[in-house]
Amino acid sequence: MKTKKQNKTSAFEKFATHVSKAAGSTTAFIGAFLLVVVWAVSGPIFDYSETWQLVINTGTTIITFLMVFLIQKAQNKDSLAIQLKLNELVASNEYSSNSLVDIESMTEEEMIIVQKYYHKLSELAKEDESIRSSHSIAEASEQHERKDKNRTKLRTRNITKK
């Protein structure tokens, strides 16, 4: 694997990320709230005219329309990153099913089959233990040691193959 990939992000992607983060901030909310308050207070000045109403309606519609696309762009990137991280976890765990890697590209019917399988596993787990009990630190340590031994075996096999 190469050392580090250059981060070539498009200008739109950077813009979408920054705007999405800014739009979700407390400052943005307070700014929007104050804008609505100023608009409401200005109602008597403009005699609650149709133009006065049109200003807020048009402004909020345009902002909402544009924000949908910006937020969706940022959300798509975040969603892809999460999927890739989950795929790495599934693929790296010797006890997990590799059929779950790239599950997002399965059909809904295939996902329902997988869901039924995990529902059945959940039912079996409920019979074995209370759902409120957690794994002990000793169990976690044993699993960590087992994984570490397996990784060491894999490394030595790969070294001897070269």
C-alpha positions in Angstrom: 0.0 0.0 0.0 1.3 3.5 -0.8 2.2 5.7 2.1 -0.4 8.4 1.7 -2.9 9.4 -0.9 -3.0 13.0 -1.8 -6.2 14.7 -0.7 -7.7 15.9 -3.9 -11.1 17.2 -2.9 -13.2 19.1 -5.3 -14.1 22.7 -4.6 -17.8 21.8 -4.4 -17.2 19.0 -2.0 -15.2 21.3 0.3 -17.9 23.9 0.0 -20.7 21.4 0.8 -18.8 20.1 3.8 -18.2 23.6 5.2 -21.7 24.8 4.6 -23.2 21.7 6.1 -21.2 22.1 9.2 -21.9 25.8 9.4 -25.7 25.3 8.9 -25.8 22.9 11.8 -24.1 25.3 14.2 -25.7 27.2 17.0 -24.6 30.5 15.3 -26.5 29.6 12.2 -29.6 28.8 14.2 -29.4 32.0 16.1 -28.8 34.0 12.9 -31.9 32.4 11.2 -34.0 33.0 14.3 -33.0 36.6 14.5 -33.8 37.1 10.8 -37.3 35.7 11.4 -37.7 38.0 14.4 -36.6 41.0 12.4 -39.0 40.0 9.6 -41.9 39.6 12.1 -41.1 42.9 13.8 -41.0 44.7 10.4 -44.6 43.5 9.7 -46.3 46.6 11.0 -43.9 48.8 9.2 -44.8 47.2 5.8 -48.5 46.9 6.8 -48.3 43.1 6.6 -48.3 43.4 2.8 -48.1 40.6 0.3 -44.6 41.7 -0.6 -43.6 41.5 3.1 -44.9 37.9 3.2 -43.3 37.1 -0.2 -39.9 38.1 1.1 -39.8 35.5 3.8 -41.5 32.8 1.7 -39.1 33.3 -1.2 -36.0 33.6 1.0 -36.7 30.4 2.9 -37.7 28.5 -0.2 -34.5 29.3 -2.0 -32.3 28.6 1.0 -34.1 25.3 1.7 -33.8 24.3 -2.0 -30.1 24.9 -2.1 -29.4 23.4 1.3 -31.0 20.1 0.4 -28.3 19.5 -2.3 -25.4 20.7 -0.2 -26.4 18.7 2.8 -27.1 15.6 0.7 -23.6 15.9 -0.9 -21.9 16.0 2.5 -24.2 13.2 3.8 -23.3 10.9 0.9 -19.6 11.3 1.6 -20.1 10.7 5.3 -22.3 7.6 4.6 -19.7 6.2 2.2 -17.0 6.7 4.8 -19.0 4.9 7.5 -19.8 2.0 5.1 -16.1 1.6 4.3 -15.2 1.6 8.0 -17.9 -1.0 8.7 -16.7 -3.1 5.8 -13.2 -3.0 7.1 -14.4 -4.2 10.6 -16.4 -7.0 9.1 -13.6 -8.1 6.8 -11.0 -8.0 9.5 -12.9 -10.0 12.1 -12.3 -13.7 11.7 -15.7 -14.6 13.2 -17.9 -12.3 11.1 -19.5 -13.2 7.9 -17.8 -11.6 4.8 -21.2 -11.7 3.1 -22.0 -8.6 5.1 -19.2 -6.6 3.3 -20.9 -4.4 0.8 -24.4 -5.4 2.1 -25.7 -1.9 1.0 -25.6 -3.1 -2.6 -28.0 -6.1 -1.8 -31.6 -6.0 -2.8 -34.2 -5.3 -0.1 -35.3 -9.0 -0.3 -31.8 -10.2 0.3 -31.4 -7.9 3.3 -34.7 -9.2 4.8 -33.2 -12.7 4.6 -30.1 -11.5 6.4 -32.3 -9.7 9.0 -34.2 -12.9 9.7 -31.0 -14.7 10.3 -29.8 -12.1 12.8 -33.2 -12.0 14.4 -32.9 -15.8 15.0 -29.4 -15.3 16.4 -30.8 -12.7 18.8 -33.5 -15.1 19.9 -30.9 -17.8 20.6 -28.8 -15.2 22.5 -31.8 -14.3 24.7 -32.2 -17.9 25.7 -28.5 -18.2 26.6 -28.1 -15.0 28.6 -29.9 -12.1 30.0 -29.9 -9.2 27.5 -28.8 -6.9 30.4 -25.6 -8.9 31.0 -22.4 -7.7 29.4 -19.2 -9.5 28.5 -16.6 -9.5 31.1 -13.2 -7.9 30.8 -11.7 -11.4 31.0 -13.7 -12.5 27.9 -12.5 -9.4 26.1 -8.9 -10.0 27.0 -9.1 -13.7 25.9 -10.6 -12.6 22.6 -7.9 -10.0 22.1 -5.2 -12.5 22.8 -6.7 -15.0 20.4 -6.9 -12.4 17.6 -3.3 -11.3 18.4 -2.1 -14.9 18.0 -3.9 -15.3 14.8 -2.5 -12.1 13.4 1.0 -13.2 14.4 0.5 -16.5 12.6 -0.7 -14.7 9.5 2.3 -12.4 9.5 4.8 -15.3 9.9 3.0 -17.2 7.1 3.2 -14.1 4.8 6.9 -13.6 5.6 7.8 -17.2 4.9 5.9 -17.1 1.6 8.1 -14.2 0.4 
